[in-house]
Amino acid sequence: MIKYSHPVKVYYKDIDQMGIVYYSRYFEFFEEARTEMLLSIGLDYAKVEDQGAMLPVIEAHAEYKKGAIFGQNIIIHTQIDELPKVRMKFKYSVVSENTDELLMTGHTVHAFTDLKGRPIRIPKYIYSILKDKMNVNKLL
């Protein structure tokens, strides 16, 4: 399992008329957290694309528990539970930084494709990095 926590401050641009984070903004927060997570383990999106692969979202899901509000600091906890083959699933939980109260959960699923959008198996260098970070050898 790989885990990463990404802090976000809720700005006025993030909220709706009711004063809570607009539902679609969470998917943007997910993207920020996912990008930072991958960068932290050595998988920069630009380098992935330079190597001929892309990771488009093919599924996105969110369950809202309680809305974050203007000025609130939240944490996007992101994790990868399984070593992927052709798809990679990221799980997210959003909590209040001060209270650790769960605000929402969600996930995104990404396919591996070539630069023309055709499905491919996970590139070997990505598999190698994920396997190392997940400590797969240590579990066996």
N, C-alpha and C positions, 0 to 999 in steps of 0.2 A: 504494500500500500504506500502511496505517495501522498503526503498532506502538505497543504500550503495555506497560510492565512493572509488575506489582503485587506488592509484598512481602507475605508471609504468614508468621506464626510458628505452628508446630504446637503446639497445646495438648493437654492430657490429654483434653479432650472430643472431640478429633479422631481419637483412636487406638482400635484394637480390642484384643482380649485379647493379640494377638501383639506389640503395641507399635508397630505401623505405622498410618499414616493409613488409616482405614476408606474403602473404595473410593468410596462415595457422597459423601463429603465433598469430593472433588475437583470434583464438579459445583457444589457451593456455592462453592468457591474460584473456579471459572470465572465464576459469576454475579457475585461481588464484582469480579473483574478486568474483566469486560465492562461492568459498571455504571460503574466508575471510568474506563474507557477512553472510553465515550460521554460521560460528564460532562466529561472533559478536552478534548473537541473541541466542546463546546457542545450536546450532546444529552442533557439531563436527562430520565430516564424520565417524571417527573411532567409535564414540559412536552410531551413527545411525546403522552401520554395527553390532556392538556388540548387538544391540537390534533386529537384524534379518532382517534389511531392507537395500536396496540399491537404488540408484537413477541413473540408466544408462541414458545416452543421447539417445533419440529416434528421435530427429530432431534438426538440426542446420542450421542457416541461417545468412548470413551477406550481407550487402550492403555497398560498399566502395564509399566514397565521395572524400576523398583526403588522400594520403598516409602519414603516420607518417615517420619521417626520423631519421637517426642516431643521438643520443645525445638528442633527443627531450623528454621532460617530458609530458606524457599523463595521462589522468584520465579515468578510466573505470567506468562509472556510471551504476549500476546494480539495477534492481528493480523487485519486485514480485507484480503484480497488483491484483491478485485474490487468494482467499483461495482455495487450490487445494483439489481434491477428489482422483483421481487416477493418475493424471499427474500434473506436476508443470512447469510453464513457467517462465523463467527468460528473461528479456529484458535488452539490453545493448546499451549504446551509448558511443562512444569514442571521447574525445575532447582533444584539445591541452591545456595543463595546463596554459600557458601564455595568450592565446587569447580566450579560450573557443570555438574555431572554431570546428565545428562538422566534424570529420574525417570519422566516420562510425557508422552504427547501426546494430543491430543483435538480435537474440534470440536463446535460446536453450529450448527444451522441454524434461522433464525427467519423466520417469515412476517410480512408486513405485513398487519394486519387492521384493520377499523374497531372501534369499541367494542362492537359486537355479535358480534364474532368472524368477520365475513365478510371473505374475502380482498380486498385492494386492492393497487394498484400503490404503489410507494414514494412517500410524500408529497414534493411538490416541495421543501419547505424542508429535509427530511432529505437528499434527493438533492443539493441545492446545497451543504450543509455537507460531506457526504462527498466530493463531487467536488472541492471546494476543498482539503480536507485530504489528498486522494490526489494532488493536483497533476496532475490529468488534463490540464488545458490546457497545462501545461508539457511534457507528454510528446508532444503532438501537433505 
